[in-house]
Amino acid sequence: MSKWLIIRQLPDREFTSRPQPIFSAFRLVCFRQESSFQFPVAGKDLDRPQRAKILVGTASWSDPGFVARWYPKGMRAHERLGWYAQHFKMVEINSTFYSAPDVRMVERWCASTPDAFTFDVKLHQLFSFHSTPAKLLPPDLQRRAVTDAKGKLKVAPALKEALMKIFLRSISILRDAGKLGVLLLQLSPAFSPRKHELSELEPLIDWLRDYRLAIEFRNRNWVVDEQLRSTIDFLRKQHAIFVNVDAPAVEHFTIMPPDLDEITNPRATYLRLHGRNAEAYLKGKTVAARFDYDYSDQEIDDVADRTRKLAQQAKEVHVVFNNNNLDYAPRAAARLRAALGQYVAPPSATPELF
């Protein structure tokens, strides 16, 4: 059975550069104590090449289950991100899939997090071949947009370009603060090889040449048989990041194979964990119902092994838990950080001022 070794260290610069509450006067570091574990030896282990940066977080920090079960009772909404940032160094922003973020909101995100914090940002659904209601556009674009009888947008290149300019104007605040990680394009399952071409992604990729772009396919047919190599070769040529997944091990066109570990850009790779509940994934009526899964300790160990292997091929690994029913995601993410030997904040930590 695995054991844990907890070490109390004197405060380092990361922890003493800002006012600290009593509980964090000492840094707690948790390591998995394996039979082969050794402490670094000066002049030997410390001279090894620097390992890849591994960032672990969740898809959103404000899901209802988090509020009900993970955050301290009575914590106010504006305090949650700061508290989250004590436990994780990265989060994936989900709200940007539904609306371009307000500049003042992004400024508050920056102010609520420490300097080294990273935001991965999901791109608006208009860019991902989803059927998009006009109401999800900024007011100025709503007035200019053309819709069908059901109120869905008739997407034109000019509309996409206008939304991208608004979107990047807000995101530039994160970039200027050094807190922008990866932009995530989560494609619709309707984007299939039968109806679409990979070349349709090129305009978006060209717009985002100066950013790190990760692409998550939601149609399995892009990565089966001979199509797999074509898809991976396309992404490598475009320097885009293929999103690997953990998902139910069933063959359905909306579920990507969970045994793919493809690196298409050595700068970074991405792993999103959707849980392994096949029935919920296919029949769930809500997001929480679809991704209703609580990873076991053994499964977390398996994810840690997979993460380490990805880290051997890329400079950064972003691992995002999307099993967002109840508080499953943050608790799984914390266990993964511990399994990887990363610092894990005490569960009773209270908000700090950054």
Protein Blocks (a to p, Z undefined) as FASTA:
>chain_A
ZZdddddddddfklmmpccdfklmpccddddddfkbccddehilmmpccddddddddedj
kbfklmmmmmcghiafklmmmmmmmmpcbdcdfklmmoccdfklmmmmmmmpcfkbccdd
dddfklnopacdfklpcfklmmmpccdfkopacddfklmmmmmmmmmmmmmmmmmnopac
bdcddddfklcfklmcfklmmmmmmmmmmpccddddfbfklmgcjllmmmmmmmmmnopa
cddddddddddfklccfkbccdfbfkbccdddebjafklmmmocbfklmmgccddfklmm
mmmmmmmmmmmmcfbdcdddfblghjlmmmmmmmmmmmnopacddfkbccddZZ
